[in-house]
Amino acid sequence: MKLYNMNLSNFATKSRIVVYDKGLSVEIVSPPGNDLHSPEYLKINPLGKIPALDVDGMLIPESEVINEYFEDKFPERPLLPKSPEGRAQVRTLTRFHDLYLEPPLRALFGQMNPKTRDDKVVTEKLSELNKRLDELEKMLAASGFAIGSEFTLADCAIAPTMFFAINLLPMFNSKPPLEGRPKLAAWWNHVQTRPSVKKALGEMQQALAAMQGR
Ligand SMILES: N[C@@H](CCC(=O)N[C@@H](CS)C(=O)NCC(=O)O)C(=O)O
């Protein structure tokens, strides 16, 4: 099994956390030439995105589908609760992440350079992101991991995106994402105690520093 990955990608980090947490023997590789749009990579994954998992020639190109596949295939060290209700709770958060929380943050990636920044886009996307962070604050469990005492796929999904939010929002003079959101702040401290999360976020940090020439 081969996972196409870039360490700075929040979606790829979602899947790396699962690989590390379950201790899976998955080969983690860069796309050919480190280029998501090269003809070689588009032949492997027509969507031209990462992550993508190659399972003996069958390609799974979506991070949450990859994570659910890992869970189905390697149920030891589970990352989904046993009860249908618990599983629904986790999936509500992973869908919330993919569909609502991450997109406004992604829209801000293109606005990092103050010289080429569109202030209207920045204002709109910051307001949307802050609304989503307020919603997340309400959805998180009162303590522990995202849904409570169990570490789940919900934590794997949200942690890499929060890494970006915490690192990028100050560039836009927005209030820090953890400020005034006590449950999110407590969750952020707690989730980083998980060795798989610590390792994957450390890799993101290194990749971010390299990109910024530090
Ligand atoms: N819905 C996809 C999103 C994946 C995604 O957008 N990955 C980014 C990197 S974080 C990417 O490959 N972007 C390249 C592009 O869209 O051209 C997933 O969950 O895997």
The ligand as an SDF file (V2000), in Angstrom:
LIG
                    3D

 20 19  0  0  0  0  0  0  0  0999 V2000
  -11.4350   16.4350   -0.6610 N   0  0  0  0  0  0  0  0  0  0  0  0
  -10.0350   16.1020   -0.8340 C   0  0  0  0  0  0  0  0  0  0  0  0
   -9.2320   17.3820   -0.8020 C   0  0  0  0  0  0  0  0  0  0  0  0
   -7.7710   17.1330   -1.0810 C   0  0  0  0  0  0  0  0  0  0  0  0
   -7.0240   18.4190   -1.3930 C   0  0  0  0  0  0  0  0  0  0  0  0
   -7.6190   19.4470   -1.7590 O   0  0  0  0  0  0  0  0  0  0  0  0
   -5.7020   18.3380   -1.2670 N   0  0  0  0  0  0  0  0  0  0  0  0
   -4.8970   19.4810   -1.6130 C   0  0  0  0  0  0  0  0  0  0  0  0
   -3.6450   19.5270   -0.7480 C   0  0  0  0  0  0  0  0  0  0  0  0
   -4.0640   19.9050    0.9340 S   0  0  0  0  0  0  0  0  0  0  0  0
   -4.4830   19.3520   -3.0550 C   0  0  0  0  0  0  0  0  0  0  0  0
   -4.1470   18.2720   -3.4900 O   0  0  0  0  0  0  0  0  0  0  0  0
   -4.5340   20.4530   -3.7910 N   0  0  0  0  0  0  0  0  0  0  0  0
   -4.0850   20.5080   -5.1520 C   0  0  0  0  0  0  0  0  0  0  0  0
   -5.1390   20.9940   -6.0870 C   0  0  0  0  0  0  0  0  0  0  0  0
   -6.3120   21.1140   -5.6900 O   0  0  0  0  0  0  0  0  0  0  0  0
   -4.7760   21.2840   -7.2200 O   0  0  0  0  0  0  0  0  0  0  0  0
   -9.5980   15.1330    0.2720 C   0  0  0  0  0  0  0  0  0  0  0  0
  -10.2520   15.1010    1.3350 O   0  0  0  0  0  0  0  0  0  0  0  0
   -8.6410   14.3600    0.0790 O   0  0  0  0  0  0  0  0  0  0  0  0
  1  2  1  0
  2  3  1  0
  2 18  1  0
  3  4  1  0
  4  5  1  0
  5  6  2  0
  5  7  1  0
  7  8  1  0
  8  9  1  0
  8 11  1  0
  9 10  1  0
 11 12  2  0
 11 13  1  0
 13 14  1  0
 14 15  1  0
 15 16  2  0
 15 17  1  0
 18 19  2  0
 18 20  1  0
M  END
$$$$
